[in-house]
């Protein structure tokens, strides 16, 4: 899952879809900007999940934390998952 996630973030950046999901500028977390478009356009290409809640559960399973305050609010972070 983490490998697919990293690949997805790289491909999205290459294809110019950063308005839907992207790394934050510092590269230590990523943020889903448009959840509906993320579920409809990006998730089916990279993951078997079809619901955002399933994706979030998978992130939690792998130890990702949701950032709840500050500039990166709403982003997902894992200390070993870096750009």
C-alpha positions as CSV (number, residue, x, y, z in Angstrom):
1,X,0.0,0.0,0.0
2,X,2.7,2.6,0.8
3,X,4.5,1.9,-2.4
4,X,1.2,2.3,-4.4
5,X,0.5,5.5,-2.5
6,X,3.9,7.0,-3.3
7,X,3.5,6.0,-7.0
8,X,0.1,7.6,-7.1
9,X,1.4,10.8,-5.7
10,X,4.2,10.9,-8.2
11,X,1.9,10.1,-11.2
12,X,-0.6,12.7,-10.1
13,X,2.1,15.3,-9.9
14,X,3.4,14.3,-13.4
15,X,-0.1,14.5,-14.9
16,X,-0.9,17.9,-13.3
17,X,-3.7,16.7,-11.1
18,X,-2.2,18.4,-8.0
19,X,-5.5,20.3,-7.4
20,X,-7.1,16.9,-6.4
21,X,-4.3,15.4,-4.2
22,X,-0.7,16.4,-3.7
23,X,2.3,16.5,-1.5
24,X,2.6,19.5,0.7
25,X,5.6,21.7,-0.4
26,X,7.9,20.4,2.4
27,X,7.3,16.8,1.2
28,X,6.5,15.3,4.6
29,X,2.7,14.9,4.2
30,X,0.1,14.8,1.5
31,X,-3.4,16.3,1.3
32,X,-6.6,15.3,-0.6
33,X,-7.9,18.6,-1.8
34,X,-11.0,17.4,-3.7
35,X,-12.3,14.1,-2.1
36,X,-15.0,13.4,-4.7
37,X,-12.7,13.8,-7.6
38,X,-10.1,11.7,-5.8
39,X,-12.5,8.9,-5.3
40,X,-13.9,9.1,-8.8
41,X,-10.8,9.7,-10.9
42,X,-7.7,8.7,-9.0
43,X,-8.5,5.9,-6.5
44,X,-9.8,3.4,-9.1
45,X,-6.5,3.6,-11.0
46,X,-4.3,2.8,-8.1
47,X,-6.3,1.1,-5.3
48,X,-9.0,-1.5,-5.0
49,X,-11.0,0.7,-2.6
50,X,-14.0,2.6,-3.9
51,X,-14.8,4.7,-0.8
52,X,-12.7,7.4,0.8
53,X,-13.4,5.9,4.3
54,X,-11.8,2.6,3.1
55,X,-8.8,4.5,1.9
56,X,-8.6,6.4,5.2
57,X,-8.9,3.1,7.1
58,X,-6.0,1.7,5.1
59,X,-3.9,4.8,5.9
60,X,-4.6,4.3,9.6
61,X,-3.7,0.6,9.3
62,X,-0.2,1.6,8.0
63,X,0.3,4.1,10.8
64,X,-0.5,7.4,9.0
65,X,-1.8,10.2,11.2
66,X,-4.3,12.9,10.1
67,X,-3.0,16.4,10.8
68,X,-5.7,18.3,12.7
69,X,-4.1,21.7,13.2
70,X,-1.8,24.2,11.6
71,X,-0.9,24.8,8.0
72,X,-1.1,21.2,6.9
73,X,-4.5,20.6,8.5
74,X,-6.3,17.7,6.8
75,X,-3.1,16.1,5.5
76,X,-1.8,12.6,6.2
77,X,1.6,12.1,7.7
78,X,3.9,9.2,8.5
79,X,7.4,9.8,9.7
80,X,8.9,7.4,7.1
81,X,6.7,8.4,4.2
82,X,8.5,11.3,2.5
83,X,8.6,12.8,-1.0
